[in-house]
Amino acid sequence: MRIRVRRTGGFAGIERRAEVDTSGRPDAHELQTLAQRVLASGRGTPPTGVPDGFRYEITVDGRTVHAADPRLTEDERELVTRVLKEGA
């Protein structure tokens, strides 16, 4: 499973992207389960955010959902944090 996160917005407006391929990872099942929960509860269109807040585009195997600060769910926040930290 490929999980891609694109973060835009923020005070400086700097875009950040990262992608993780779960194949062969020891935490693959955990990441895949988390990604499925995010897809199930995600929005198909970008939500209204706050000024200088981050907006997120989360794509899992070609399916995209959107989220925005400060209204990220716990699952969205965890997935975004893990992918942006580990992705290349």
N, C-alpha and C positions, 0 to 999 in steps of 0.2 A: 504494500500500500504506500502510495506517495502522498505526503501531507505537506502542503505549501501554505505559508502565511505571508501576507503582504500587509505591512503597517504603514499608514500614511497619517499626516496631520501632526499634531503636537505643536509646541511653541515655535520650534525651528522649521517645521514643515519638511523634515528629512524623511524620505521613504526608506524602509528597510524590508528586505525579503529574505526568506530562508526556506529550505525544503529538507525534509527528512524522508528517507526510504526505509520502511520498517523491515524489509527483507533481511533476515539473518541477525536481527538485533535481539539481545536477550530480553528486552522490554517490549517486543513487538506486539504481543497480545494486549498488554496494558495500553499502549498508544493507539492501537486499532479500536479497542473498546471505547476509549476516550473520544476518538475522532468520530465514531458512529453516534455517540451521544450528542456531540456538538452538531453534527449534520441533522439529527432528528429534531433538535430544538432550535436550530438556527433560522435566520431570516433570509429570504431570497433577495431582498432589496436592502440597500444600506439604510440603517436606522438614523434618526436624527441624533447627533452627538452634542457635545458642548464645545464652545469656543476653545481652541488650542488643545482639544482632546484627541486621542488617537482613534483612528478607524481601522478596522481589520477586515481583510478578505481572506477567508480560510477555504482552501480548496483541497478536497480529498478525492483522489482518483477521478478528477474531472468534474466533480460536483462542488459548487461554490455556495457558501453562506457568508453573511456579513454580520459584523458586530461593531459596537462603539463604546468607548469609555463614557461615562462611568458605569454603564449598565451591562458589563460582561458577566456572564454566569460563571460559577466556579469552574465548570468544565472548560468553558472557552478560555478563561484566564490561565488555567493550568496548561492547556494545549498550546496556546500562543507562547507562553513562557518557555516551555520545553522546546518547541520548534525553533524559536528565535535564538535560543541559547545553543542548541546543538546543530542547527542547520548550517549548510554551507552554501 
